[in-house]
Amino acid sequence: QVQLVESGGGLVQAGGSLRLSCAASGRTFSSYAMGWFRQAPGKEREFVAAIRWSGDSTYYADSVKGRFTASRDNAKNTVYLQMNSLKPEDTAVYYCALDKFNSGYELSDRSEYDYWGQGTQVTVSS
């Protein structure tokens, strides 16, 4: 069983930065792609970023491209989301997710992911 624990959320002013972390249990973390999603109140959970197992391929939603950076440290079983130039519309609960079974969906599709963290709140004030 894989467990994912996010941390690093908080309250920040517009234009500020935060770095989210997602620590995973399990010895085979390095074999799997990881994703970041977010969900604002009253909205559906949406794709933010994804990173392949090797870390050499990353993907981003258009809304965060150029501002957010996904990275991973397989030795620490941790994936990161560096968020810069934050905007009030980035306010949401952020979730990390692990793609263990490679179901064939795009990495931007929630259906591709098999395990989810509990989420961490990010609030950006104007």
PyMOL CGO cylinders between C-alpha atoms (Angstrom):
from pymol import cmd
from pymol.cgo import CYLINDER

trace = [
    CYLINDER, 0.00, 0.00, 0.00, 1.33, 3.41, -0.98, 0.3, 1, 1, 1, 1, 1, 1,
    CYLINDER, 1.33, 3.41, -0.98, 0.85, 6.41, 1.26, 0.3, 1, 1, 1, 1, 1, 1,
    CYLINDER, 0.85, 6.41, 1.26, 1.36, 9.98, 0.10, 0.3, 1, 1, 1, 1, 1, 1,
    CYLINDER, 1.36, 9.98, 0.10, 1.69, 12.92, 2.48, 0.3, 1, 1, 1, 1, 1, 1,
    CYLINDER, 1.69, 12.92, 2.48, 1.73, 16.50, 1.22, 0.3, 1, 1, 1, 1, 1, 1,
    CYLINDER, 1.73, 16.50, 1.22, 3.17, 19.44, 3.10, 0.3, 1, 1, 1, 1, 1, 1,
    CYLINDER, 3.17, 19.44, 3.10, 4.23, 23.02, 2.50, 0.3, 1, 1, 1, 1, 1, 1,
    CYLINDER, 4.23, 23.02, 2.50, 0.91, 24.70, 1.95, 0.3, 1, 1, 1, 1, 1, 1,
    CYLINDER, 0.91, 24.70, 1.95, -0.03, 27.95, 3.61, 0.3, 1, 1, 1, 1, 1, 1,
    CYLINDER, -0.03, 27.95, 3.61, -1.09, 31.55, 3.18, 0.3, 1, 1, 1, 1, 1, 1,
    CYLINDER, -1.09, 31.55, 3.18, 0.95, 33.77, 0.87, 0.3, 1, 1, 1, 1, 1, 1,
    CYLINDER, 0.95, 33.77, 0.87, 0.48, 37.13, -0.79, 0.3, 1, 1, 1, 1, 1, 1,
    CYLINDER, 0.48, 37.13, -0.79, 0.03, 37.42, -4.53, 0.3, 1, 1, 1, 1, 1, 1,
    CYLINDER, 0.03, 37.42, -4.53, 3.40, 37.33, -6.24, 0.3, 1, 1, 1, 1, 1, 1,
    CYLINDER, 3.40, 37.33, -6.24, 4.90, 35.16, -3.54, 0.3, 1, 1, 1, 1, 1, 1,
    CYLINDER, 4.90, 35.16, -3.54, 6.21, 31.61, -3.62, 0.3, 1, 1, 1, 1, 1, 1,
    CYLINDER, 6.21, 31.61, -3.62, 5.61, 28.29, -1.93, 0.3, 1, 1, 1, 1, 1, 1,
    CYLINDER, 5.61, 28.29, -1.93, 7.16, 24.87, -2.31, 0.3, 1, 1, 1, 1, 1, 1,
    CYLINDER, 7.16, 24.87, -2.31, 4.97, 21.86, -1.79, 0.3, 1, 1, 1, 1, 1, 1,
    CYLINDER, 4.97, 21.86, -1.79, 6.39, 18.46, -0.93, 0.3, 1, 1, 1, 1, 1, 1,
    CYLINDER, 6.39, 18.46, -0.93, 4.87, 15.03, -1.27, 0.3, 1, 1, 1, 1, 1, 1,
    CYLINDER, 4.87, 15.03, -1.27, 6.54, 12.17, 0.58, 0.3, 1, 1, 1, 1, 1, 1,
    CYLINDER, 6.54, 12.17, 0.58, 5.72, 8.65, -0.52, 0.3, 1, 1, 1, 1, 1, 1,
    CYLINDER, 5.72, 8.65, -0.52, 6.04, 5.36, 1.30, 0.3, 1, 1, 1, 1, 1, 1,
    CYLINDER, 6.04, 5.36, 1.30, 7.26, 2.29, -0.49, 0.3, 1, 1, 1, 1, 1, 1,
    CYLINDER, 7.26, 2.29, -0.49, 10.53, 1.16, -1.97, 0.3, 1, 1, 1, 1, 1, 1,
    CYLINDER, 10.53, 1.16, -1.97, 9.54, 1.49, -5.63, 0.3, 1, 1, 1, 1, 1, 1,
    CYLINDER, 9.54, 1.49, -5.63, 8.60, 5.16, -5.68, 0.3, 1, 1, 1, 1, 1, 1,
    CYLINDER, 8.60, 5.16, -5.68, 11.24, 5.84, -8.32, 0.3, 1, 1, 1, 1, 1, 1,
    CYLINDER, 11.24, 5.84, -8.32, 9.40, 3.63, -10.83, 0.3, 1, 1, 1, 1, 1, 1,
    CYLINDER, 9.40, 3.63, -10.83, 6.26, 5.73, -11.05, 0.3, 1, 1, 1, 1, 1, 1,
    CYLINDER, 6.26, 5.73, -11.05, 5.10, 8.96, -12.58, 0.3, 1, 1, 1, 1, 1, 1,
    CYLINDER, 5.10, 8.96, -12.58, 3.70, 11.50, -10.13, 0.3, 1, 1, 1, 1, 1, 1,
    CYLINDER, 3.70, 11.50, -10.13, 1.12, 14.20, -10.57, 0.3, 1, 1, 1, 1, 1, 1,
    CYLINDER, 1.12, 14.20, -10.57, -0.09, 17.34, -8.87, 0.3, 1, 1, 1, 1, 1, 1,
    CYLINDER, -0.09, 17.34, -8.87, -3.73, 18.37, -8.96, 0.3, 1, 1, 1, 1, 1, 1,
    CYLINDER, -3.73, 18.37, -8.96, -5.72, 21.08, -7.22, 0.3, 1, 1, 1, 1, 1, 1,
    CYLINDER, -5.72, 21.08, -7.22, -9.30, 21.67, -6.26, 0.3, 1, 1, 1, 1, 1, 1,
    CYLINDER, -9.30, 21.67, -6.26, -10.83, 25.04, -5.48, 0.3, 1, 1, 1, 1, 1, 1,
    CYLINDER, -10.83, 25.04, -5.48, -14.16, 25.33, -3.62, 0.3, 1, 1, 1, 1, 1, 1,
    CYLINDER, -14.16, 25.33, -3.62, -17.06, 24.48, -5.87, 0.3, 1, 1, 1, 1, 1, 1,
    CYLINDER, -17.06, 24.48, -5.87, -14.82, 23.34, -8.71, 0.3, 1, 1, 1, 1, 1, 1,
    CYLINDER, -14.82, 23.34, -8.71, -13.62, 20.03, -10.02, 0.3, 1, 1, 1, 1, 1, 1,
    CYLINDER, -13.62, 20.03, -10.02, -10.14, 18.74, -9.29, 0.3, 1, 1, 1, 1, 1, 1,
    CYLINDER, -10.14, 18.74, -9.29, -7.85, 19.89, -12.06, 0.3, 1, 1, 1, 1, 1, 1,
    CYLINDER, -7.85, 19.89, -12.06, -4.45, 18.92, -13.35, 0.3, 1, 1, 1, 1, 1, 1,
    CYLINDER, -4.45, 18.92, -13.35, -1.50, 21.11, -12.39, 0.3, 1, 1, 1, 1, 1, 1,
    CYLINDER, -1.50, 21.11, -12.39, 1.69, 19.23, -13.22, 0.3, 1, 1, 1, 1, 1, 1,
    CYLINDER, 1.69, 19.23, -13.22, 3.18, 15.78, -13.73, 0.3, 1, 1, 1, 1, 1, 1,
    CYLINDER, 3.18, 15.78, -13.73, 6.65, 14.31, -13.75, 0.3, 1, 1, 1, 1, 1, 1,
    CYLINDER, 6.65, 14.31, -13.75, 7.91, 11.02, -15.17, 0.3, 1, 1, 1, 1, 1, 1,
    CYLINDER, 7.91, 11.02, -15.17, 9.74, 8.50, -12.98, 0.3, 1, 1, 1, 1, 1, 1,
    CYLINDER, 9.74, 8.50, -12.98, 13.16, 9.67, -14.14, 0.3, 1, 1, 1, 1, 1, 1,
    CYLINDER, 13.16, 9.67, -14.14, 12.37, 13.33, -13.64, 0.3, 1, 1, 1, 1, 1, 1,
    CYLINDER, 12.37, 13.33, -13.64, 13.46, 14.23, -17.15, 0.3, 1, 1, 1, 1, 1, 1,
    CYLINDER, 13.46, 14.23, -17.15, 9.95, 14.83, -18.47, 0.3, 1, 1, 1, 1, 1, 1,
    CYLINDER, 9.95, 14.83, -18.47, 7.52, 17.26, -16.92, 0.3, 1, 1, 1, 1, 1, 1,
    CYLINDER, 7.52, 17.26, -16.92, 4.10, 18.49, -18.00, 0.3, 1, 1, 1, 1, 1, 1,
    CYLINDER, 4.10, 18.49, -18.00, 2.11, 21.50, -16.91, 0.3, 1, 1, 1, 1, 1, 1,
    CYLINDER, 2.11, 21.50, -16.91, -1.33, 23.00, -17.19, 0.3, 1, 1, 1, 1, 1, 1,
    CYLINDER, -1.33, 23.00, -17.19, -1.32, 26.14, -19.30, 0.3, 1, 1, 1, 1, 1, 1,
    CYLINDER, -1.32, 26.14, -19.30, -2.47, 28.15, -16.29, 0.3, 1, 1, 1, 1, 1, 1,
    CYLINDER, -2.47, 28.15, -16.29, 0.74, 27.41, -14.36, 0.3, 1, 1, 1, 1, 1, 1,
    CYLINDER, 0.74, 27.41, -14.36, 3.28, 27.01, -17.14, 0.3, 1, 1, 1, 1, 1, 1,
    CYLINDER, 3.28, 27.01, -17.14, 6.31, 29.23, -16.53, 0.3, 1, 1, 1, 1, 1, 1,
    CYLINDER, 6.31, 29.23, -16.53, 5.40, 29.75, -12.86, 0.3, 1, 1, 1, 1, 1, 1,
    CYLINDER, 5.40, 29.75, -12.86, 5.35, 26.25, -11.37, 0.3, 1, 1, 1, 1, 1, 1,
    CYLINDER, 5.35, 26.25, -11.37, 8.09, 23.62, -11.50, 0.3, 1, 1, 1, 1, 1, 1,
    CYLINDER, 8.09, 23.62, -11.50, 7.75, 19.94, -10.61, 0.3, 1, 1, 1, 1, 1, 1,
    CYLINDER, 7.75, 19.94, -10.61, 10.78, 17.98, -9.51, 0.3, 1, 1, 1, 1, 1, 1,
    CYLINDER, 10.78, 17.98, -9.51, 11.57, 14.81, -7.62, 0.3, 1, 1, 1, 1, 1, 1,
    CYLINDER, 11.57, 14.81, -7.62, 14.23, 13.28, -5.43, 0.3, 1, 1, 1, 1, 1, 1,
    CYLINDER, 14.23, 13.28, -5.43, 13.89, 9.50, -5.78, 0.3, 1, 1, 1, 1, 1, 1,
    CYLINDER, 13.89, 9.50, -5.78, 16.45, 8.91, -3.05, 0.3, 1, 1, 1, 1, 1, 1,
    CYLINDER, 16.45, 8.91, -3.05, 14.11, 10.70, -0.65, 0.3, 1, 1, 1, 1, 1, 1,
    CYLINDER, 14.11, 10.70, -0.65, 10.88, 9.32, -2.11, 0.3, 1, 1, 1, 1, 1, 1,
    CYLINDER, 10.88, 9.32, -2.11, 9.70, 12.89, -2.49, 0.3, 1, 1, 1, 1, 1, 1,
    CYLINDER, 9.70, 12.89, -2.49, 8.22, 14.99, -5.26, 0.3, 1, 1, 1, 1, 1, 1,
    CYLINDER, 8.22, 14.99, -5.26, 8.09, 18.77, -5.14, 0.3, 1, 1, 1, 1, 1, 1,
    CYLINDER, 8.09, 18.77, -5.14, 6.06, 21.55, -6.66, 0.3, 1, 1, 1, 1, 1, 1,
    CYLINDER, 6.06, 21.55, -6.66, 7.78, 24.93, -6.65, 0.3, 1, 1, 1, 1, 1, 1,
    CYLINDER, 7.78, 24.93, -6.65, 5.17, 27.63, -7.11, 0.3, 1, 1, 1, 1, 1, 1,
    CYLINDER, 5.17, 27.63, -7.11, 6.29, 31.14, -8.00, 0.3, 1, 1, 1, 1, 1, 1,
    CYLINDER, 6.29, 31.14, -8.00, 4.41, 34.32, -8.93, 0.3, 1, 1, 1, 1, 1, 1,
    CYLINDER, 4.41, 34.32, -8.93, 1.35, 33.01, -7.17, 0.3, 1, 1, 1, 1, 1, 1,
    CYLINDER, 1.35, 33.01, -7.17, -2.04, 34.47, -8.01, 0.3, 1, 1, 1, 1, 1, 1,
    CYLINDER, -2.04, 34.47, -8.01, -5.30, 34.50, -6.03, 0.3, 1, 1, 1, 1, 1, 1,
    CYLINDER, -5.30, 34.50, -6.03, -6.74, 32.07, -8.58, 0.3, 1, 1, 1, 1, 1, 1,
    CYLINDER, -6.74, 32.07, -8.58, -4.11, 29.52, -7.50, 0.3, 1, 1, 1, 1, 1, 1,
    CYLINDER, -4.11, 29.52, -7.50, -5.95, 29.20, -4.19, 0.3, 1, 1, 1, 1, 1, 1,
    CYLINDER, -5.95, 29.20, -4.19, -6.99, 25.56, -3.77, 0.3, 1, 1, 1, 1, 1, 1,
    CYLINDER, -6.99, 25.56, -3.77, -6.27, 22.33, -1.99, 0.3, 1, 1, 1, 1, 1, 1,
    CYLINDER, -6.27, 22.33, -1.99, -3.30, 20.74, -3.72, 0.3, 1, 1, 1, 1, 1, 1,
    CYLINDER, -3.30, 20.74, -3.72, -3.01, 16.97, -4.04, 0.3, 1, 1, 1, 1, 1, 1,
    CYLINDER, -3.01, 16.97, -4.04, -0.21, 14.75, -5.18, 0.3, 1, 1, 1, 1, 1, 1,
    CYLINDER, -0.21, 14.75, -5.18, -0.94, 11.46, -6.87, 0.3, 1, 1, 1, 1, 1, 1,
    CYLINDER, -0.94, 11.46, -6.87, 1.00, 8.37, -7.93, 0.3, 1, 1, 1, 1, 1, 1,
    CYLINDER, 1.00, 8.37, -7.93, 0.58, 6.47, -11.18, 0.3, 1, 1, 1, 1, 1, 1,
    CYLINDER, 0.58, 6.47, -11.18, 1.36, 2.87, -10.26, 0.3, 1, 1, 1, 1, 1, 1,
    CYLINDER, 1.36, 2.87, -10.26, -0.53, 0.83, -12.81, 0.3, 1, 1, 1, 1, 1, 1,
    CYLINDER, -0.53, 0.83, -12.81, -0.07, 2.95, -15.93, 0.3, 1, 1, 1, 1, 1, 1,
    CYLINDER, -0.07, 2.95, -15.93, -3.67, 2.58, -17.04, 0.3, 1, 1, 1, 1, 1, 1,
    CYLINDER, -3.67, 2.58, -17.04, -3.15, 4.31, -20.35, 0.3, 1, 1, 1, 1, 1, 1,
    CYLINDER, -3.15, 4.31, -20.35, -4.76, 7.67, -19.66, 0.3, 1, 1, 1, 1, 1, 1,
    CYLINDER, -4.76, 7.67, -19.66, -2.88, 10.90, -20.09, 0.3, 1, 1, 1, 1, 1, 1,
    CYLINDER, -2.88, 10.90, -20.09, -0.91, 12.08, -17.08, 0.3, 1, 1, 1, 1, 1, 1,
    CYLINDER, -0.91, 12.08, -17.08, -3.20, 15.11, -17.01, 0.3, 1, 1, 1, 1, 1, 1,
    CYLINDER, -3.20, 15.11, -17.01, -6.20, 12.82, -16.41, 0.3, 1, 1, 1, 1, 1, 1,
    CYLINDER, -6.20, 12.82, -16.41, -7.20, 12.06, -12.82, 0.3, 1, 1, 1, 1, 1, 1,
    CYLINDER, -7.20, 12.06, -12.82, -8.19, 8.55, -13.92, 0.3, 1, 1, 1, 1, 1, 1,
    CYLINDER, -8.19, 8.55, -13.92, -4.54, 7.66, -14.54, 0.3, 1, 1, 1, 1, 1, 1,
    CYLINDER, -4.54, 7.66, -14.54, -3.60, 7.88, -10.86, 0.3, 1, 1, 1, 1, 1, 1,
    CYLINDER, -3.60, 7.88, -10.86, -3.99, 5.12, -8.32, 0.3, 1, 1, 1, 1, 1, 1,
    CYLINDER, -3.99, 5.12, -8.32, -3.01, 6.73, -5.03, 0.3, 1, 1, 1, 1, 1, 1,
    CYLINDER, -3.01, 6.73, -5.03, -3.72, 10.20, -3.66, 0.3, 1, 1, 1, 1, 1, 1,
    CYLINDER, -3.72, 10.20, -3.66, -2.53, 12.25, -0.75, 0.3, 1, 1, 1, 1, 1, 1,
    CYLINDER, -2.53, 12.25, -0.75, -4.81, 14.02, 1.69, 0.3, 1, 1, 1, 1, 1, 1,
    CYLINDER, -4.81, 14.02, 1.69, -4.10, 17.44, 0.23, 0.3, 1, 1, 1, 1, 1, 1,
    CYLINDER, -4.10, 17.44, 0.23, -2.57, 20.67, 1.49, 0.3, 1, 1, 1, 1, 1, 1,
    CYLINDER, -2.57, 20.67, 1.49, -4.28, 24.06, 1.43, 0.3, 1, 1, 1, 1, 1, 1,
    CYLINDER, -4.28, 24.06, 1.43, -2.73, 26.91, -0.52, 0.3, 1, 1, 1, 1, 1, 1,
    CYLINDER, -2.73, 26.91, -0.52, -4.28, 30.33, -0.09, 0.3, 1, 1, 1, 1, 1, 1,
    CYLINDER, -4.28, 30.33, -0.09, -3.09, 33.33, -2.08, 0.3, 1, 1, 1, 1, 1, 1,
    CYLINDER, -3.09, 33.33, -2.08, -4.28, 36.73, -0.90, 0.3, 1, 1, 1, 1, 1, 1,
    CYLINDER, -4.28, 36.73, -0.90, -4.62, 39.70, -3.21, 0.3, 1, 1, 1, 1, 1, 1,
]
cmd.load_cgo(trace, "trace")
